[in-house]
């Protein structure tokens, strides 16, 4: 049904209403009328199309629209905080009765804008509407519909002149903050709507469209220099939304070449200055370039468009040169974090294409140009960090190697972005190179670096997935490479690094354990058991609980066979230990030869290691069943109980006695709810072991 021109006039007239809710509803109605007008054009059923075009693309309508947007933003800012300091739901549009409901029903919002399919493994922003808080999506959509409806009429309406007037008069430092913010938000809404519409416009005159894009980018050039790093998020969303793909029409990103060129030029110029006070400017341009790179690089992966591929390649090469030359070990963390995120973005597209599309179009960036080797060299991740730690501990006044430190942080940020934003395969590509940096930095003398290293390693271990389908050949290769890497790092002289390696190994205990062959399970089991005899008690305790996790998922028959073997091993070591201890003491008393004494001491040390491994492994078997009691568990208690009363004590015996007590108490705690039923499975001697530890002796006994 055709909409009469009178209705259009009524809605446009209300754009200048003094009441904010009325203006908001008028804007929503204007947007809905534009949808109906588009349908009328397609069906050619309305006699009013030409008259409506003349009305909505007139200079007065353009001025009313721009003023309505400015006033809406001004009023929203003014009422952002109420008199009592409450910020939420304080604007007139929120406390006026029924306005929110009317706006919601008119807009018929689906809470997503634009409606786009998932982009790729690169997901730097969500698809939800409420992600974008600094740009009015409704206003941007209205401007987009006006441009797509009649581009030439829109440009002739004087909108560009009105926006240039806003730039020249309302965003300077001498303008009041309220007026300045309203003008900036209006410019953001209009620029994103125009750029996205021009990128989607169906026309054969590409040269004219690029010319119009250049004109819109000129507004951006005049505006962004007035924006500080604190307020840059708004313009990051502008660039992101302008280049975002859509299901309705293919977004022709090559039309945005003037925007890409401008951002790259400013990025290069900001780093070329190399002044310490320019770091905020550098961070601002890195953020803006990242926003356009998300979609440009993702769109370049599946396309055969040579123009788009050339633009993507130029973008990748120029950004990579800036990052490699200036940002890998930048002195400011905000730049290093942005550089790590950009490396992830470039690497995700480069590595994914190279690995998955060997016969398709070339990658936007050559694999050899990724600065992975340079970053690792700068961070000295292949050196022994223990020597660095020793030197630092020897002289607290020694200055840290800033370049190495900053490169470490950049490398860890790259790995963290792969874990947070990327697909599992994105992380696997760089895992072998970047994971050692995080594991070896666990004991860094700078506390914030050590904390970052621990957080990154823990996050990666929790989200790591190496098998994506059963019979995944690449998954088996990845597991073998990672296991070899962990074995190599487990020889570190720093116990915190060894502990980090052990914690990371627990990524195999749950998801991956299902896919492991029996040989691979034995390798992982043997690797974890090597930590049971570590020289650091903290690592030994961690190894006990790590082994518990592996045994919890193991076949009960295998665990039973293992428990029998360990019980016998613990018994033999327990019997031999006092005899060998007495012999060692006798040799010392008799002043025996150094060679004979050393030989006995080595035997005693080996026996202690065997005893430690057996007792801690038996403790892990007990702890692996917190909710039931398999038949092979009760006999373990008799053997463990004997270690509570060893006559010939030593540091190792004291540690094992404490470990056994903790195990027995933990077992009693986890089985307390059904203890009456549980204790029927134990013999009196086995129950005595538990009761001796669980029940404290009476003070009066």
N, C-alpha and C positions, 0 to 999 in steps of 0.2 A: 504494500500500500504506500503510495507516494506521500511524503511529508510536506505539508504546506510551508511556503516560505515564511509565513507569519510565525510559525513555531521556531524556526531558525532565528528570526529577529528577536523573539522573546528571550531565547536562551543567551544569545550574544549580548543583549542589553544587560542581562543579569551578571555578566562577567565583571561589570564595573560596580556591582552592589557593594555597599559599605559593610555588610554583614558577612563575616568569614564563612559560616556554614552555607549561606546562599551561593556564594562564589564557588565553593567546593562542589555543591550539587550542580551548578551550572556547567562547570568543567566536565563533570561526569556525564551529564546529558549531552554536552557537545561531542564527547568521544563516542557515545552511543549513536548519535545522529550521523557521525562520520562513517560508522559501520553500515548504517542503512543506506547512506549515499553511495558507498562503494557497491553495494548490492544493486542499487538502482542503475548504476552505470553499467554493470555487467548484464543486467536484464533489459536495459533500455526501455524501462516501463514508466519512467517519471517525466512529466513535461516540465518539471521545475529544475532540472539539473543545471542548465546554463544560468538560471537566475540565482540558484543557490551558490554556484561557483563564484559568481560575481559578488555575492554578499560575503561569503566566508573568506575570500581571498582579497578583500578590499583593505585599504590602508587603515581604516578605522577599526576593523575587526582585528587586524594584526596588533594594533596598538592596545586594544582592549585585552587581548589575550596575554600579551607580555606584561601589562600592568597587573592583570589578575594573578599571574604567576608570582610576580614580585611581591604583591600585597599578601598573598597567601603565605609565602615564606616569611615575610616580615612579621605577620601576626603569629605564626607558629613559633618563631624565635622569641617573640615578646612574651608569650604565655608558656614558654618552656619550663618556667619555675613559678609556682604559685607563691602567695604571700607567706604561707607557712613553711616554705622550703620543700614542698612535695613536688617532684618533677613528673611523675607519671599521671596521665589522664588529667592534665590541668589546662589544656588549651580549650577555648570556647567550643570548638567542634567536638570536643569530648564530653564536656559537661552540659551542652545543650541537649535537651531531651529528644531522643529519636534520630539525631543527625547521623550518628555512626551507622545505625541500621539502614537508613535511607541510602547513604553513600554505598554501603556494602551491597544492597539489593540492586541498585542501579548499575554499579560496576560489574556485578555478577562475577567477582574475582574468583579465579581458580587457584590463587596463591602461587602462581609460577609465571615468570616472565623472563625472556620470551619462552614459548613452549619449544624446548629443544631436546633432542635425544642426548643421552650421555655422550660426552665429548670423546674421551679416550682414557688411557691410564693416567693422564695428567689432569688432576682434579684440584686446582688451587682454590676454587670457590665452589660452594654448593649450588644446586639448582633451585633452591627455595627462594621465594620472593622476599622473605624477611632477611635474607643475607644482605640485601642492598638497602642500607639505611641512610645513605648520604645523597641519593638521587631519587627523585619522585618518579617512580615507574609509570604512574598514570599520566603525568604530564609529558614524559618522554614519548609514551605511546601515542598521545594525541598529536604531538608535533610530527611523529613518524607518519601517521595517517594523513596529515595535511600534505606532507611532502609527496607521499606516494599517490595521493589523489590527483594532484595537478602541480607538478614541479615548477613549471614556468610561471604559473599564476602565483604560487607561493613566494617565489623569489621576487616577483614584481610587486608584491604587497608591501614591501618595505620592511620586512622582518629583519633582514640583515642589517639595515641601517639602525633600526631600533636596538639591536643587540650590540652593535659597535658603539652606540651612544651610551649603553650601560657600561661597557668596558672603559670608555674614556672618562666617564663622570662618576661612577659609583663603586669602583673597586680600588681606588687609590688609598694611600695611608691617611690622607686627610679627611676621609669620609667616615661617618659614624659606623661603629661596628655592626649595628642592626641593619643599616642600609647596605653595608658592604656584604654581609653574609647573605642577605636576601638576593642581591644582584648576582653573587657567585652561584647560588643554588639555581637561580633562573637560567643563567648561562649554561650550567651543567645539564639541566633538563633539556634545553633546546639543542645544544651541541650534540648530545648523545642521540636524540631523536633524529636530527638531520643526518648525521653520519651513518647511522644504522639504516635509515631509509634509502640513502644514496647507494649504500653497499648492496641493498636488496632490490633496487629499482630494475624493472624489466624494460630495457631499452637497448638499442643497437648503437647508440651514439656514446661510445665509451669515452671519447675525448671530452665531450661536454660534461659528462658526469665527473670525470677526474678534475676538471676545471672547477666545478661546484664544490667538490671535496676540498680542493685547495683553498677556496674562499672560506669554507667553514673552519679549516685548520688555521687560517689566519686569525680567527677569533681565539682559538686555543693558544696561539703564539702570544697574543696580547694579554691573555689571562693568566696562564700558568706562572710566568715570572713573579706575579704578585702573591703566589700561593707558597706558604712555608711547608716544611716537612710535616708539621703538626696537622695541617689541613689537607695533605695530599691524598688521603684515602678517598675523598670525594671524587677526585679526578682520576684516580686509579679505577674506580667503578665506571667512570665515563668511558675511558679507553677500553675497559673490559667489555662493557655492554655494547659499545659501538662495533666491536669486531666479533661479537658472539654469534655462533651459527643458529639457524632457525629451521624448523621443519617445513614451514609454509613456502619459503623461497630460499634458494641457495644464496648465501651471503658471498658476494664476489670480493674476496679480501684484497685482490690485486688493485682494486679501486682505491683502497686506503693507503696506497704507496706514499702520497704526500705526508700522511700522518706518521707512518713508519719512518720515513726519511728524517722528518723533523725530530722525532724522539731520539733516533740514533745519533744525529748530529749534536744534539744537546748533551747526550750521555758522553760522547767522546770529548766534547769541549769541557765538560765539568771535570773529567779526570785529567785532561791535558794541563789544566791549571796547576794541579798538584799542590795546592795550598791547604794547610791544615784546617783553616776556617771554612773550607768548601765542602767538608764531609757531609753536611746536611743536604746540600744541593746535589751531591753525588747520590745519596740515598734516595732523594726524591726522583731523580731520573731513572735510577735502577728499578724502582717500584713501578713507574709508568711503562718502561720498556718491558718489564715482566708481564704486565697485564695484556699487552698486545701480543707478546710472544706465545702466551698460552694457546691462543686460537690459531695464530699464523703457523706455528710449527706443527700443531695437531692436524691442521687442514692440509699441510704439505705432505703428510705421510701417505695417504691413499690416492692422491690426485695425480693425473697425468698432464695437468695444466702447466706448460713450461713457464708462463709468466709468473704464476704463483710460486712455482719451484725456484725460479730465479730470485724472487723477492725473499722467500724463506732462506735460501742459501746466503744471500747478502746479509740478512738479519743475523743469522747464526754466526757468520764469520766476523762481522764487526763487533757483535756483543762479546764473542769469545776472545777477541783480541784485547778488548778493554779489560775483561776479567783477568786474563792471563798476565797482562802487562802491569796492572795496577791493583787488583782487588784480591788476589789469592792470599796475600799476607798483609792486608791493609791494617793500619794501626787502630782503626775504630771498629768495634764489634758490630755496629749497625750495618756497616758496609760488608763485613765478612759474612754476616748472616744472609744478606741479600745475594752476595756472590755464591754462597752455597746453594741457595734456592735456585739461582739461575743456572748453575752447573747441573743440578738435577733436571731442570726443565730441558736444557739442551741435550743432556745425556739420555733422558728418557726417550726422546724422539729418535736420536741417532742410534742408540743401541737396539731399540725395539725394531727399527726398520732393518738394521743390519742382520739381526738374528732371525727375524720372522719373514722377511720379504727379500730373499736373496736374489730373486729373478725380477724384481720390480724396479721402479724408478730409483735413482741414486738417493742416498740420504742427504738431508739438508746440511749436514756437517760431516766432514771426513772423520773417521774414527781416530786417525792419527793426530788430529788437531785438538782432541780433548786433553786438557792439561792434567791428566791423572798422574802421570809419571812425575811431572814437575811439582805437583802438590805434595806427593809422597817424598820426593827428594828434599823439598823445603822443610817438611815437617820432621824429616829424619826418622820416619817410622820404621825403617829397616835397621836402624842402629840399636844398640842395646841401651834401653832407657835407664838401666840400673847404673851405668857409669855416670850418666847425667845426674841421676838422683844422688849418687855418692858425692859427686863434686859439689852439688848444691848444699848437701848437708854439711860438708866440710867447711864451707864458708857461707854463712847466711848473708853476708854482704855482697856476694857475687851476683851480678846482674843476669837476669834470665835472657836467653836467646830469643829476642822478640819475634824475629822472623819465623823461627821454628815453632814457637808457641802459637802465633797467629795462624800459621798454616795448619797446625793441628786442629784448631777450632774450626777453620773453614772445612777441612776434611770431615770432621764429625758433623757439622751442619749439613753437608751434602748427604751423608748417610742418613741423618735424621729426617731430611726431607723425602728421601726415597722411602723410608718407613711410613711417614705420616701421609704423604700425598700420592705416592706411586703405587703401582701394581707390584705383586711379589717378585715378578721377573725383573722389574727395574732394579730392585734391591740386590738380586742375585748377581747381576752383571758387575757391580762394583764392590760386592761384599768381600771378596778375597783381598782386595787392595785397601779398602777403607776400614774394615773391621779391626785389623791389627792396630791402627792408630787409636781407636777407642779402648781396646783392651790394654795396650801398653801405657795408656795415659791414666790408668786407674789410680796410680800412686803419685801423680804429679804433685809437686810441692805447692802449686797454686790451687787453692781449694776449689774455686769455681770451675777450673778445668777438670779436676778430678770428678766433681759432681756431674758435669756435663758428660764426661766419658762414661760414667756409671749409668746415667739415665739413658743415653743413646744405646749402649750395649744391652741393657735390660729391655728396652722397647723393641729392639731388633729381634732379640731372642723370643719375645712373646708373639710377635707377628710373623716370624719367618715361616714360610711354607716352601718346601722344596719338591713336593710331589703334588701335581695338579690333577692327575688322573692315574688310575692303576696302570702298571706297565709303562711308566714314564721314564724313558732311558736317560733323558737329561737330568732328571731328579737324582738318579743314582750317582751320576758323575759329580753333581754338585755336592752331594753328601760326602763323597770320598775326598773331594778337594777341601771341603770345610774341616773334615776330621783330621786330615793331614796338617792343615793350618793350625788347628787347636793343639795338636800334639807338639808342633814346633814351638808354639807360644808357651806351652806348659812348662818348658825348661827355664823360664825366666827366673832370675834370682830374686825378684820382688814378689813377695807372697800375695799382695793385693792383685797383681796381674794373674797369678796362678788361680786365685780364688775367682776372679772374673771369668777366666777360661772355664772353670768348673761350673759356675752358674750358667754360662752360655751353653754348655753341653747339655743342660737340662731341656733345651728346646727339642731334643730327640726323644724325651721321655714319654710324650703324649701323642701328638698328632703324627709324628714320623714313625713312631715305633711300630705302628700297624703295617707299614710298608717295608720294614727292614727284613732282610733275609737273616737266617740264623747266624751266618758268619759275621754279618755286619753288627748284629746284636752283641755277639761275643767281643768284637773289637771295641764297641762303646763301653761294654761292661768292664773289660780289662783296662780301658783308659781311665774310667772313673775310679777303679780300685787302686790305680797308681797313686792317687791323691790320699789314700788312707794312711800311707806311710810318709806323708809330707813332713818336713821338719817343723812346720808351723802348725800349732794346735788348732787355730781357727780354720785352716784349710782342711785338716782332718775331720773336724766336726761338720763342715759343709759337705765333705765327701760322704759322710755317713747318711746324711739326709738326701743327698743326690742319688746314692745307691738305693735308698728306700723308694724313691720315685720310680726308678727303673724296675725294681722287683715288684712293685705294686701292679705293673702292667704285664708282668712276665707270666708264663704258663706255670701253674702251681706245681706240676711235676718237676719242672726244671728247678724251681726254687727249693723243693724238697731235697732233690739230689745235691744241690749246692749246700744246703744247711747241714746235711749229714757229713759232707766233706769238711766243712768249716768247723763243725763241732769236734771232729777228730783232730784237726790241725790245732785248734785252740787247746785241746787236752794235752797233746804232745808237747806243745810249747810251754804250757803251764807246769808240766812235770819236770821238764828239763831246766827251766829257768832257775829255780833255787839251787840246783846242783852246780850249774855253770856259774852262778853268782858266787857261791862259796869257793869254788875253784879259783875264780878271779881274785877274791879277797885273800886266799891263801898264798897265791903267787906274789901278790903285793907285799904280804907280810914276810915272805921268805926272800924277798929281793931277787926274784927270778929275772932271767934275761929279758931284755927289751923286746926281742923278737917273739919269744914265747908269750909274753904278756899281751903284746899287740894282737897276736893271733887269737887269743882267748877273748879279748875285748871285741874284736871284730865278730867272733861267733856270738857273743852276747848281744851285740848290736843287731845282728841279723835275726837272732831269736826274738828280740823285742819287736822288731819290725813285723815278723811273722805273727806274733801274738797280737799286735795292734791291729793288723789287717783282719785277722780272724775274729777278734772280739767286736770290732766296729762293724764288720760285715754281718755277724750274728745279730747285733743290735738293729741293723737295717732290716734284717728279715723280720724281726719282731715288730718293728714299727710299720712295716709294709702292710700289716693287716689290722687296721684300727677298729674294725667293726665285727670281726669274726676271729676264730682261733682254729687254724688248720691243725691237723693231727701232728705235724712235724714241728710245731712251735713249742709245746710244753717241754720236750727234752732239752731245748736250748736253754731254758731257765736254770736247770741244774748246773750246766757248765758255766753260765754267766755268773751264777751265785758264788762259785768257788773263787772268782776273781775279787770278791769283796773281802776275802780274808787271807790274802797272800802274805806270807811271813817275811820274805825278803823284798823289802819295798825299794822303789826307785821312782824317778820322775815319771817314767812310762807307766808303772803300776798304779801310781796315784791318779794319773790321767784316765787310765782304763777303769779304775774303781769309780771315779766320778761319772764316766760315760755310762757304765752299767747302771748306776743308781738313777740317772736321768732316764734311761730306757725303761727301767722297771716302773718308775713313777708315771711316765707317759703312758705306758701300757695300762696301768691301773686306772688312770684318768679316762682314757678313751673307752674302757670297758666297764665303767662304773655303773652305768644305767642298768646293765643286765649281769651284774657281777655274780649274783646267786647262781644263775645258770652257767656262767662262764667258768667259775671255779670248780665245777664238777668235772671239767676236762683235765684237771691237774691232779697229780699225785700229792700226798702230804708233803713230801720233800720239796717238790716244786712250789707248792703253796707257801712253805716256810720261807723260801727265798724272797717271794713277793712281799709277804707280811713283814719280814724283818726290815725291809726298806720302807714300805708304805705306812707302817704303824710306828710312830715315834715312841721310844722307851719312856715309861712313866718316871716322873721325877722322884716318886717315893719308892720305886722298886729297888 
